[in-house]
Amino acid sequence: MGLFLNSKLPYEQYKSSKTAKYYVDKSELLVELFDSIGTESPYICITRPRRFGKSMAANMIAAFFGKGAEAEHLFCDLVVAKNEDFKKHLNHHNVIYIDFSIEPECCSSYHSYIMRILDGIKTELWEAYSELSLNQVQSLWDILAVICQKTGDKFIFVIDEWDAPFHLSYITEQEQQAYLRMLRSLLKGQAYVELAYMTGILPIAKYSDGSELNMFLEYSMALSEKYSRYFGFLDAEVDFLFEIYKNITSEPRITRDDLRIWYDGYYTASEQRIYNPRSIVSALKDNQLRNYWTSSGTYDSIFGYIKDNIEDVQDDLALMFAGEAVSADVMEYAASNMQLTTKDEIYSAMVVYGLLTYHDGCVLIPNKELMKSYAAMMKKEISLGYIYQLANASNQMLKATLTGDTSKMIEILEYAHNTELPILSYNSEIELAAIVNLVYLSARDQYHMEREDKAGEGYVDFIFYPVRKNADGIILELKVDASPEEAIEQIKEKKYSLRFKGKLGETPKYTGRILAVGISYNRKTKRHYCKVEVLM
């Protein structure tokens, strides 16, 4: 037992997850792995964005199969315990666990980095198989082959963050290729490998020409259906956690709908919508909605991908910020290319890193958590052109709306139109909606904005739910080649204002005014028109 061979550390990590208040049973993944152990294809690579449960799953796998610690008490009440092979595999395998994201202290060279791992495993094997008089000068794979030949023992490899060496500044491209060859020698075609389970952010094809590690079957979130339900939380799993939250939280401040708005929106290849697990658990523990997966600097990551091709992605960005999906050909092999030139390459990389989600041939911004990072970028990056300009005019637009200053509203919209960019051709209400989203960007700090929300007897274009109960609610309807008066009449006829009134007999959710806002554009005159009316 050590850091690598039958380590107790993954057991301790998984125990912390399993005994936490908010835990979701993903142990059926183990059952699926049973069928791969000892087969001709025991090589599995799972790629997901950060914070989607990869490491938790890796710890679970090592804790279950490995001999480092007796783990039956952690698994006996889970789905895996119902399988007939549960006892056969539980703590009956030699597991070599490697987390490649861990570096030696003060490390500045590939040699120091990789020898910590190789020498560490060799030493632990030498101690565990002292009766074999192993030669530590030999390569690790030769030592493992000798052990297998003399004892029949085989090994399960659990490798977390396999692509970490490609993100370390002191590792050269030549050394990265040496790392790939090392993994190939260690794993490919070796009789001692019962199972090799790897996780990472970027698939193998990003770094390899296909020959080094082509024995692995790769499973990504966007393109692979198998294993998809084990990474991220499904709706039913969030329902389960939310019930726990309500029962143990003295003053719950989060609604179930809040969790959907903030953290849902990712899609798997099997058409399942999934939530960011770290954000869900953190929000429930803190009893607060905020950015957990992202950070204040996430917009820098987003901008890093689009900065070299702003002209091509600018209009798409405006549409996605309006909640629209944009057609894209996701090519995951392009995700680590340092020269991302085409839109498809840019969007491919952003999907792999979780900055966009991919569904039905299109990319889109998944949820409010990410929307806030996009909004921060739009307000900061002057090179975004009209997007930056409109985002920074949005404070004036909200103020003008609340005061009924339609002249100022029209002035800002005309300013948007005079930029003469393709999106402003307004061929449909979608393009108009994209501009409206930008000119009301600052409203997101004070409102929860819903696009095409079910209200009354139809779907309203935009509805602004105030964060403060006594603030004004806003219902906004768009029209192309029609009048703002017609837009407001539709708001009244369809009874959109019912969304603010709550159920009969209940105290109203909002005590401020309800404003009906009509915005129209006439393609013939190329003019905007606005009207604001107080409904109640």
TIKOL-635458 format. One line per field, with one value per residue (C-alpha): x, y, z; residue in three letters. Coordinates in steps of 0.5 Angstrom, whole numbers, plus 2048, in hexadecimal, padded with zeros to 3 digits. Example, Ala and Ser with C-alpha at 12.3 -4.5 7.8 and 13.67 -1.06 7.14 Angstrom:
east [819;81B]
north [7F7;7FE]
up [810;80E]
ronu [Ala;Ser]
% end
This chain:
east [800;803;801;800;800;7F9;7F9;7F4;7F4;7EF;7EB;7EB;7E9;7E3;7E1;7E1;7DC;7D8;7D7;7D5;7CE;7CD;7CF;7CD;7CE;7D2;7D4;7D1;7D7;7DA;7D6;7D7;7DF;7DE;7DD;7E3;7E8;7EC;7EA;7ED;7EB;7EC;7EE;7E9;7EA;7E5;7E6;7E1;7E2;7E5;7E0;7DC;7DD;7E3;7E8;7E2;7E1;7E8;7E9;7E2;7E5;7EC;7E8;7E4;7E9;7EF;7F2;7F4;7EE;7E8;7E2;7DC;7D9;7D9;7D6;7D1;7CB;7CD;7CA;7D1;7CF;7C9;7CE;7CF;7D7;7D7;7DB;7DF;7E2;7E2;7E9;7EC;7F0;7F7;7F6;7FB;7F8;7FC;7FA;7FE;7FC;800;807;80D;80F;813;812;815;817;813;819;817;810;80F;815;811;80B;80F;814;80F;80B;811;813;80C;80C;813;810;80A;80E;814;814;815;81C;81A;81F;81D;822;81D;817;811;80D;813;812;80A;80B;810;80B;805;809;80C;805;800;7FE;7FB;7F9;7F4;7F6;7F2;7F5;7F2;7F4;7F8;7F9;7FC;803;800;7FE;805;809;810;80E;811;80D;813;812;80A;80B;810;80A;806;80B;80B;804;804;80A;806;7FF;7FF;7FE;801;7FE;7FF;7F9;7F2;7EF;7F2;7ED;7EF;7EC;7EE;7EB;7EE;7ED;7F3;7F3;7F5;7FC;7FD;7FE;7F9;7FE;801;7FB;7F6;7F4;7EF;7E8;7E7;7E0;7DF;7D8;7D7;7D8;7D7;7D1;7D4;7D6;7D2;7CD;7D3;7D6;7D2;7CB;7C5;7BE;7BC;7C2;7C2;7BB;7BD;7C3;7BE;7B9;7BF;7C0;7B9;7B9;7C0;7C0;7BD;7BB;7BC;7BD;7BE;7B8;7B8;7B7;7BD;7C2;7BF;7C0;7C7;7CB;7C7;7C7;7CD;7CB;7CE;7CE;7C8;7C4;7C4;7C5;7C9;7CB;7D2;7D3;7D8;7D4;7CD;7D1;7D4;7CE;7CA;7CF;7D0;7C8;7CA;7CA;7D1;7D6;7DA;7DD;7DE;7E2;7E4;7E9;7E5;7E3;7EB;7EA;7E4;7E8;7EE;7EB;7E7;7EC;7F0;7E9;7E4;7E2;7DF;7DC;7D9;7D2;7D2;7D4;7CE;7C9;7CC;7CB;7C4;7C3;7C3;7C7;7CC;7CE;7D5;7D9;7DC;7E3;7E6;7ED;7ED;7EC;7F4;7F6;7FA;7F8;7F0;7EE;7E7;7E1;7E0;7E7;7E6;7DF;7E2;7E7;7E2;7DD;7E3;7E4;7DD;7DC;7D7;7D2;7D1;7CA;7C7;7CC;7CD;7D1;7CD;7CF;7CC;7CA;7CA;7D1;7D4;7D0;7D3;7DA;7D8;7D5;7DB;7DF;7DA;7DB;7E2;7E5;7E5;7E7;7E0;7DE;7D6;7D5;7DA;7D7;7D0;7D1;7D4;7CE;7C9;7C9;7C6;7C1;7BE;7BE;7BA;7B5;7B3;7B2;7AE;7B4;7B2;7B6;7BC;7BB;7BA;7C0;7C4;7C1;7C2;7CA;7CA;7C7;7CC;7D2;7CF;7D1;7CE;7CA;7C6;7C3;7BD;7BB;7B7;7B5;7BB;7C0;7BC;7BC;7C4;7C4;7BF;7C3;7C9;7C6;7C3;7C9;7CA;7C3;7C5;7C8;7C1;7BD;7BC;7BB;7B7;7B7;7B0;7AD;7A7;7A2;79A;798;79E;7A6;7A8;7AF;7B2;7B0;7B4;7B3;7B6;7BB;7B8;7B0;7AE;7B2;7AE;7AD;7AE;7AA;7AD;7AB;7AE;7AB;7AE;7AA;7A5;7A4;7A6;79E;79D;7A2;79F;798;79B;79D;797;793;797;797;79E;79E;79B;7A2;7A3;79D;79E;798;791;791;799;79D;7A0;7A7;7A8;7A5;7A8;7A5;7A4;7A7;7A5;7AA;7A9;7AF;7AF;7B3;7B0;7B5;7B2;7B4;7B9;7B7;7B6;7AF;7AE;7A8;7A8;7A1;7A0;79B;79B]
north [800;807;80D;809;802;800;807;809;810;80F;80B;811;816;812;811;818;819;813;815;81C;81F;820;819;816;80F;80E;807;804;806;800;7FB;7FE;7FD;7F6;7F4;7F7;7F4;7EF;7EF;7F1;7F8;7FA;801;807;80E;813;81B;820;827;829;828;823;81D;81A;819;817;811;810;810;80B;806;806;805;800;7FB;7FC;7F9;7FF;7FF;7FB;7FF;7FB;7FF;805;801;7FC;801;803;801;7FD;7F8;7F5;7F2;7EB;7ED;7F2;7ED;7EA;7F1;7F5;7F6;7F0;7F4;7F7;7FE;803;80A;810;817;81B;822;821;823;822;828;82E;82A;82D;828;822;81D;81F;81F;818;814;816;811;80C;80B;80C;806;802;802;800;7FA;7F8;7F9;7F5;7EF;7EF;7E8;7E8;7EC;7F1;7F6;7FD;7FF;7FC;800;800;7FC;7F7;7F6;7F5;7F0;7EC;7EC;7EA;7E4;7E2;7E3;7E3;7EA;7EF;7F7;7FC;803;809;80F;816;81C;818;81F;823;823;826;82C;82D;833;82F;829;82A;827;822;820;81F;81A;816;816;813;80E;80C;80B;807;803;802;800;7FE;7F7;7F5;7EE;7F1;7F6;7F4;7FB;802;808;80F;816;81C;823;822;81B;817;819;820;81E;818;816;810;80B;80C;80B;808;802;807;808;80F;812;819;81D;820;81A;814;811;80B;80D;814;813;812;819;81F;81F;81D;821;81B;81B;823;822;81D;821;827;823;822;82A;82B;827;829;830;834;83A;838;83E;839;837;831;835;839;833;832;839;83A;833;82F;82F;82A;825;81E;81A;816;81C;81D;823;824;828;82A;826;82A;830;82D;82A;831;835;830;830;837;839;83E;83E;841;83F;839;835;83C;841;848;847;842;847;848;840;842;848;844;83F;845;84A;848;848;84D;84F;848;846;84D;84C;845;847;84C;847;842;847;848;841;83F;838;839;834;831;82B;829;825;823;822;82A;82B;82C;82F;835;839;839;83C;83A;83B;833;832;838;835;82E;830;834;82E;829;82E;82F;836;835;82F;82B;828;826;829;82F;833;837;83A;835;839;840;83E;83E;844;848;847;849;84F;851;850;854;85A;85A;858;85E;85A;857;85D;85E;859;85C;863;861;85D;863;867;862;866;86C;867;864;86B;86E;868;869;870;86F;873;870;876;873;86C;86E;871;86B;867;86B;86C;864;864;869;865;861;85A;854;852;859;857;855;84F;84C;84E;849;84F;854;850;84F;857;858;853;857;85E;85B;857;85B;859;852;855;857;852;84B;84B;846;845;842;841;83E;843;844;841;841;842;849;84B;84D;84E;851;84E;853;851;856;854;85C;85D;85E;858;859;855;856;854;855;857;857;85B;85D;862;862;863;85C;859;85C;85A;853;853;855;850;84A;84C;84C;850;84A;847;84D;84C;845;840;842;843;844;84A;84D;84C;853;859;85E;860;85C;85F;85D;85F;85F;85F;85F;860;862;85F;864;86A;867;86A;868;869;868;869;868;867;865;860;860]
up [800;7FE;7FA;7F3;7F5;7F8;7FB;801;7FE;7F9;7FE;803;7FE;7FC;803;804;7FE;800;807;805;805;7FE;7FA;7F4;7F3;7EC;7EE;7E8;7E4;7E8;7E5;7DE;7E0;7E2;7DB;7D8;7DE;7DB;7D4;7CD;7CE;7D5;7D3;7D5;7D4;7D7;7D5;7D8;7DA;7E1;7E7;7E4;7E9;7E5;7EB;7F0;7EB;7EB;7F2;7F3;7EE;7F1;7F8;7F6;7F2;7F6;7FC;7FF;804;806;802;803;808;803;7FD;800;800;7F9;7F2;7F1;7F7;7F3;7EE;7EE;7ED;7F3;7F7;7F2;7F0;7F7;7F9;7F6;7F1;7F1;7EF;7EC;7ED;7EA;7EB;7E5;7E8;7EE;7ED;7F1;7F6;7F2;7EC;7E6;7E1;7DE;7E0;7E8;7E6;7E3;7E7;7EE;7EB;7E7;7ED;7F2;7EF;7EE;7F5;7F8;7F3;7F6;7FD;7FB;7F7;7FB;7FB;7F3;7F4;7EE;7EB;7EC;7E6;7E1;7DE;7E2;7DC;7DD;7E4;7E3;7DE;7E3;7E8;7E4;7E1;7E8;7EC;7E7;7EA;7E6;7E7;7E6;7E4;7E6;7E3;7E5;7E1;7DC;7D8;7DD;7DA;7D4;7D9;7DC;7DA;7DB;7D7;7D0;7CA;7C9;7D0;7CF;7CA;7CE;7D3;7CE;7CC;7D4;7D5;7CE;7D1;7D8;7D5;7CE;7CD;7D4;7D7;7DE;7DC;7DF;7DE;7DC;7DE;7DC;7DD;7DA;7D7;7D0;7CC;7CA;7C3;7C5;7C6;7C3;7BC;7BD;7BE;7C5;7C9;7C3;7C8;7CC;7CB;7CC;7CF;7CE;7D1;7CA;7C6;7CA;7CD;7D1;7D8;7D7;7DD;7E2;7E1;7E3;7E7;7E3;7E5;7E9;7ED;7EE;7F1;7F6;7F8;7F9;7FD;802;802;803;809;80C;80B;810;80B;804;7FF;7F9;7F5;7F0;7EA;7EC;7EC;7E5;7E3;7E6;7E5;7DF;7D8;7D6;7D1;7D1;7CA;7CC;7CD;7D4;7D7;7DD;7E3;7E5;7EB;7EF;7EE;7F1;7F7;7F8;7F8;7FC;801;801;801;7FB;7F4;7F1;7EC;7EF;7E9;7E5;7E8;7E8;7E2;7DE;7D9;7D8;7D6;7D1;7CE;7CD;7C8;7C4;7C4;7BE;7BA;7BD;7B6;7B4;7BB;7BD;7BB;7BD;7C4;7C4;7C2;7C7;7CC;7CA;7CC;7C5;7C2;7BD;7B7;7B8;7B6;7BD;7BB;7C2;7BF;7BE;7C5;7C7;7C0;7C2;7BC;7BC;7B6;7B4;7B7;7B8;7BB;7C0;7C2;7C2;7C7;7CB;7CC;7CE;7D4;7D6;7D3;7CE;7CE;7C8;7C6;7BF;7BB;7BE;7C4;7C9;7D0;7D5;7DB;7DF;7E3;7DC;7D9;7DF;7DD;7D5;7D8;7DC;7D5;7D1;7D6;7D6;7CF;7CB;7C5;7C5;7C1;7C1;7C6;7CB;7C9;7CA;7D1;7D4;7D2;7D5;7DC;7D8;7D4;7DB;7DE;7D8;7D8;7DF;7DF;7D8;7D4;7CD;7CA;7CD;7CC;7C4;7C4;7C7;7C2;7BD;7BF;7BF;7B8;7B5;7B6;7B0;7B2;7AE;7B4;7B4;7AE;7B2;7AD;7B3;7BA;7BC;7BA;7BE;7C4;7C4;7C4;7C9;7CD;7CD;7CE;7D4;7D7;7DD;7DF;7E1;7E7;7E9;7E6;7E4;7DC;7D9;7D1;7CE;7D5;7D6;7D8;7D8;7D2;7CE;7CE;7CF;7CC;7D2;7D9;7DF;7E6;7EB;7F0;7F5;7F7;7F6;7F0;7E9;7E5;7DD;7D8;7D1;7CA;7C3;7BD;7B6;7B1;7B6;7BB;7C2;7C4;7C1;7C5;7CB;7C9;7C9;7D0;7D2;7CE;7D0;7D7;7D8;7DE;7E2;7E3;7E8;7EC;7EF;7F1;7F3;7FA;7FB;7FD;7F6;7F5;7F2;7F5;7F0;7E9;7E3;7DD;7D6;7D1;7CA;7C5;7BD;7B7;7B0;7AB;7A6;7AA;7AD;7B4;7BB;7BF;7C6;7CB;7D3;7D6;7DE;7DE;7E6]
ronu [Met;Gly;Leu;Phe;Leu;Asn;Ser;Lys;Leu;Pro;Tyr;Glu;Gln;Tyr;Lys;Ser;Ser;Lys;Thr;Ala;Lys;Tyr;Tyr;Val;Asp;Lys;Ser;Glu;Leu;Leu;Val;Glu;Leu;Phe;Asp;Ser;Ile;Gly;Thr;Glu;Ser;Pro;Tyr;Ile;Cys;Ile;Thr;Arg;Pro;Arg;Arg;Phe;Gly;Lys;Ser;Met;Ala;Ala;Asn;Met;Ile;Ala;Ala;Phe;Phe;Gly;Lys;Gly;Ala;Glu;Ala;Glu;His;Leu;Phe;Cys;Asp;Leu;Val;Val;Ala;Lys;Asn;Glu;Asp;Phe;Lys;Lys;His;Leu;Asn;His;His;Asn;Val;Ile;Tyr;Ile;Asp;Phe;Ser;Ile;Glu;Pro;Glu;Cys;Cys;Ser;Ser;Tyr;His;Ser;Tyr;Ile;Met;Arg;Ile;Leu;Asp;Gly;Ile;Lys;Thr;Glu;Leu;Trp;Glu;Ala;Tyr;Ser;Glu;Leu;Ser;Leu;Asn;Gln;Val;Gln;Ser;Leu;Trp;Asp;Ile;Leu;Ala;Val;Ile;Cys;Gln;Lys;Thr;Gly;Asp;Lys;Phe;Ile;Phe;Val;Ile;Asp;Glu;Trp;Asp;Ala;Pro;Phe;His;Leu;Ser;Tyr;Ile;Thr;Glu;Gln;Glu;Gln;Gln;Ala;Tyr;Leu;Arg;Met;Leu;Arg;Ser;Leu;Leu;Lys;Gly;Gln;Ala;Tyr;Val;Glu;Leu;Ala;Tyr;Met;Thr;Gly;Ile;Leu;Pro;Ile;Ala;Lys;Tyr;Ser;Asp;Gly;Ser;Glu;Leu;Asn;Met;Phe;Leu;Glu;Tyr;Ser;Met;Ala;Leu;Ser;Glu;Lys;Tyr;Ser;Arg;Tyr;Phe;Gly;Phe;Leu;Asp;Ala;Glu;Val;Asp;Phe;Leu;Phe;Glu;Ile;Tyr;Lys;Asn;Ile;Thr;Ser;Glu;Pro;Arg;Ile;Thr;Arg;Asp;Asp;Leu;Arg;Ile;Trp;Tyr;Asp;Gly;Tyr;Tyr;Thr;Ala;Ser;Glu;Gln;Arg;Ile;Tyr;Asn;Pro;Arg;Ser;Ile;Val;Ser;Ala;Leu;Lys;Asp;Asn;Gln;Leu;Arg;Asn;Tyr;Trp;Thr;Ser;Ser;Gly;Thr;Tyr;Asp;Ser;Ile;Phe;Gly;Tyr;Ile;Lys;Asp;Asn;Ile;Glu;Asp;Val;Gln;Asp;Asp;Leu;Ala;Leu;Met;Phe;Ala;Gly;Glu;Ala;Val;Ser;Ala;Asp;Val;Met;Glu;Tyr;Ala;Ala;Ser;Asn;Met;Gln;Leu;Thr;Thr;Lys;Asp;Glu;Ile;Tyr;Ser;Ala;Met;Val;Val;Tyr;Gly;Leu;Leu;Thr;Tyr;His;Asp;Gly;Cys;Val;Leu;Ile;Pro;Asn;Lys;Glu;Leu;Met;Lys;Ser;Tyr;Ala;Ala;Met;Met;Lys;Lys;Glu;Ile;Ser;Leu;Gly;Tyr;Ile;Tyr;Gln;Leu;Ala;Asn;Ala;Ser;Asn;Gln;Met;Leu;Lys;Ala;Thr;Leu;Thr;Gly;Asp;Thr;Ser;Lys;Met;Ile;Glu;Ile;Leu;Glu;Tyr;Ala;His;Asn;Thr;Glu;Leu;Pro;Ile;Leu;Ser;Tyr;Asn;Ser;Glu;Ile;Glu;Leu;Ala;Ala;Ile;Val;Asn;Leu;Val;Tyr;Leu;Ser;Ala;Arg;Asp;Gln;Tyr;His;Met;Glu;Arg;Glu;Asp;Lys;Ala;Gly;Glu;Gly;Tyr;Val;Asp;Phe;Ile;Phe;Tyr;Pro;Val;Arg;Lys;Asn;Ala;Asp;Gly;Ile;Ile;Leu;Glu;Leu;Lys;Val;Asp;Ala;Ser;Pro;Glu;Glu;Ala;Ile;Glu;Gln;Ile;Lys;Glu;Lys;Lys;Tyr;Ser;Leu;Arg;Phe;Lys;Gly;Lys;Leu;Gly;Glu;Thr;Pro;Lys;Tyr;Thr;Gly;Arg;Ile;Leu;Ala;Val;Gly;Ile;Ser;Tyr;Asn;Arg;Lys;Thr;Lys;Arg;His;Tyr;Cys;Lys;Val;Glu;Val;Leu;Met]
% end
